[in-house]
Amino acid sequence: MEKITPTNEHPRDRFKRLATARTNIVLKRLKVLGNCSNRNIYEYDEQDIDKVFSEIERKVKETKAKFHFPKKRDFKL
């Protein structure tokens, strides 16, 4: 769980703090997903694997694009 910090935190410091914590959460969850690879405990086929990782890769691309191409704003006069 993320800690509450003062509102005067510099945006760069806030980004580094949150991006680090959230990246570590994602990496931990990927490690847990990797535990499903144990064929002595789980049964799956190549199609299952492709489906899982296609969705993960799609979401990674979508999220990365948000950093390079921020959401367009509505036109205003």
C-alpha positions as CSV (number, residue, x, y, z in Angstrom):
1,M,0.0,0.0,0.0
2,E,1.3,3.5,-0.9
3,K,2.2,5.9,1.8
4,I,0.6,9.3,2.1
5,T,3.1,12.1,1.6
6,P,3.1,15.9,1.9
7,T,1.4,17.8,-0.9
8,N,4.6,19.8,-1.4
9,E,6.4,16.7,-2.8
10,H,8.2,17.6,-6.1
11,P,6.5,16.0,-9.1
12,R,9.7,14.3,-10.1
13,D,10.1,12.8,-6.6
14,R,6.5,11.7,-6.6
15,F,6.9,10.0,-10.0
16,K,10.0,8.2,-8.9
17,R,8.4,7.0,-5.7
18,L,5.2,5.8,-7.2
19,A,6.7,4.4,-10.4
20,T,9.2,2.4,-8.4
21,A,6.6,1.0,-6.0
22,R,4.1,0.2,-8.8
23,T,6.7,-1.4,-11.0
24,N,7.9,-3.6,-8.1
25,I,4.2,-4.7,-7.6
26,V,3.9,-5.6,-11.3
27,L,7.2,-7.5,-11.3
28,K,6.2,-9.4,-8.1
29,R,2.9,-10.4,-9.7
30,L,4.6,-11.6,-12.9
31,K,6.8,-13.8,-10.7
32,V,3.7,-15.2,-9.1
33,L,2.2,-15.8,-12.5
34,G,5.4,-17.7,-13.4
35,N,4.6,-20.2,-10.6
36,C,1.7,-21.4,-12.9
37,S,4.4,-22.8,-15.2
38,N,4.8,-25.9,-13.0
39,R,3.4,-28.7,-15.1
40,N,3.3,-31.0,-12.0
41,I,0.6,-28.8,-10.5
42,Y,-1.1,-27.1,-13.5
43,E,-2.3,-28.2,-16.9
44,Y,-2.2,-25.9,-19.9
45,D,-1.4,-25.8,-23.6
46,E,0.5,-23.5,-25.9
47,Q,-2.7,-21.7,-26.8
48,D,-3.3,-20.8,-23.1
49,I,0.2,-19.4,-22.8
50,D,-0.2,-17.4,-26.0
51,K,-3.5,-16.0,-24.8
52,V,-2.1,-14.9,-21.4
53,F,1.1,-13.3,-22.8
54,S,-0.7,-11.7,-25.7
55,E,-2.9,-9.8,-23.3
56,I,0.0,-8.8,-21.0
57,E,2.0,-7.6,-24.0
58,R,-1.0,-5.6,-25.4
59,K,-1.5,-3.9,-22.0
60,V,2.2,-3.1,-21.7
61,K,2.2,-1.5,-25.2
62,E,-1.0,0.4,-24.3
63,T,0.4,1.7,-21.1
64,K,3.8,2.6,-22.6
65,A,2.0,4.6,-25.3
66,K,0.4,6.8,-22.6
67,F,3.9,8.1,-21.7
68,H,4.8,8.8,-25.3
69,F,1.4,10.0,-26.6
70,P,-0.5,11.7,-23.8
71,K,-4.3,11.6,-24.2
72,K,-5.6,14.3,-26.5
73,R,-7.6,17.0,-24.9
74,D,-10.9,18.2,-26.1
75,F,-10.9,21.4,-28.2
76,K,-11.8,24.6,-26.2
77,L,-12.0,28.2,-27.2
